[in-house]
Amino acid sequence: MQQAPNNLELLLSYLPFVLVVFAAWMLLYKPERERMQRHKELLAALKKNDRVLTTSGMYGTVANVDREGERVSLKIDDSENVKITVTLSSIAKVLGETAATPPSGA
């Protein structure tokens, strides 16, 4: 006749599963959530004349931010007054004031 497992044996049998779930949360979910929060804060602070880099690799200067329409107008070339409109979420990062200007041409 088999004995019913006691509480300690039951806890020890589920411990590896609990550890795997905890490790997955610490390594995958938490860093991604923090990255998304930082990106959301970056977009909330976006303003006119910020130098930005889009997710497609285009450099530009913010000409207008339409938060309701989730659009941003970027000046790509100041000498030709070339502007494009991109989605707000396509802004990858705001470049610092000391960031080097990307090479023109090509």
C-alpha positions as CSV (number, residue, x, y, z in Angstrom):
1,M,0.0,0.0,0.0
2,Q,1.4,3.4,-1.0
3,Q,1.5,6.3,1.4
4,A,0.2,9.7,0.4
5,P,3.0,12.2,-0.2
6,N,3.4,14.7,2.7
7,N,3.5,18.4,2.1
8,L,7.3,18.7,2.0
9,E,7.6,16.1,-0.7
10,L,4.8,17.8,-2.7
11,L,6.6,21.2,-2.3
12,L,9.9,19.8,-3.4
13,S,8.3,18.2,-6.5
14,Y,7.0,21.6,-7.7
15,L,10.1,23.6,-6.7
16,P,11.9,23.1,-10.1
17,F,8.9,24.3,-12.0
18,V,8.6,27.4,-9.8
19,L,12.3,28.2,-10.2
20,V,12.1,27.9,-14.0
21,V,9.1,30.3,-14.1
22,F,10.9,32.7,-11.9
23,A,14.0,32.6,-13.9
24,A,12.1,33.1,-17.2
25,W,10.3,36.1,-15.7
26,M,13.6,37.7,-14.5
27,L,15.5,37.0,-17.8
28,L,12.8,37.7,-20.3
29,Y,9.7,39.5,-19.2
30,K,11.1,42.1,-16.7
31,P,13.8,43.5,-19.0
32,E,11.4,43.8,-21.9
33,R,8.9,45.6,-19.8
34,E,11.6,48.0,-18.5
35,R,12.7,48.7,-22.1
36,M,9.1,49.4,-23.2
37,Q,8.7,51.8,-20.3
38,R,11.9,53.7,-21.2
39,H,10.8,54.0,-24.8
40,K,7.4,55.3,-23.7
41,E,9.1,57.9,-21.6
42,L,11.3,58.9,-24.5
43,L,8.3,59.4,-26.8
44,A,6.5,61.4,-24.1
45,A,9.5,63.8,-23.8
46,L,9.9,64.2,-27.6
47,K,9.7,67.8,-28.7
48,K,10.4,70.1,-31.6
49,N,14.0,70.5,-32.7
50,D,15.1,67.1,-31.1
51,R,17.6,65.2,-33.3
52,V,16.3,61.7,-33.6
53,L,17.1,58.3,-35.2
54,T,14.2,56.3,-36.6
55,T,14.0,52.5,-36.5
56,S,14.6,52.4,-40.2
57,G,17.9,54.2,-39.7
58,M,17.0,57.7,-40.9
59,Y,18.4,60.7,-39.0
60,G,16.2,63.8,-38.7
61,T,15.2,66.8,-36.7
62,V,11.7,66.9,-35.2
63,A,9.6,69.6,-37.0
64,N,6.2,68.7,-35.5
65,V,4.8,66.2,-33.0
66,D,1.1,65.2,-33.4
67,R,0.4,63.0,-30.4
68,E,-3.3,62.5,-31.2
69,G,-2.5,61.3,-34.7
70,E,0.7,59.5,-33.4
71,R,2.7,61.1,-36.1
72,V,6.0,63.0,-36.2
73,S,7.2,65.3,-39.0
74,L,11.0,65.1,-39.5
75,K,13.3,67.5,-41.3
76,I,15.7,65.2,-43.2
77,D,17.7,67.8,-45.2
78,D,17.8,71.4,-44.0
79,S,19.3,72.8,-47.2
80,E,16.5,71.4,-49.4
81,N,13.8,71.6,-46.7
82,V,12.9,67.9,-47.1
83,K,10.4,66.7,-44.6
84,I,8.9,63.2,-44.0
85,T,6.1,62.1,-41.6
86,V,6.6,58.9,-39.6
87,T,4.7,57.2,-36.8
88,L,5.6,58.2,-33.3
89,S,6.5,54.7,-32.4
90,S,9.2,54.5,-35.2
91,I,11.4,56.9,-33.2
92,A,14.2,54.7,-31.9
93,K,16.2,57.2,-29.9
94,V,16.8,60.9,-29.3
95,L,20.3,61.9,-30.1
96,G,22.2,64.0,-27.6
97,E,23.4,67.5,-28.3
98,T,27.0,66.3,-28.6
99,A,26.1,63.6,-31.0
100,A,28.0,63.8,-34.3
101,T,26.0,64.8,-37.3
102,P,25.6,61.9,-39.7
103,P,27.5,62.2,-42.9
104,S,25.5,63.7,-45.8
105,G,25.3,62.3,-49.3
106,A,25.0,58.8,-50.7
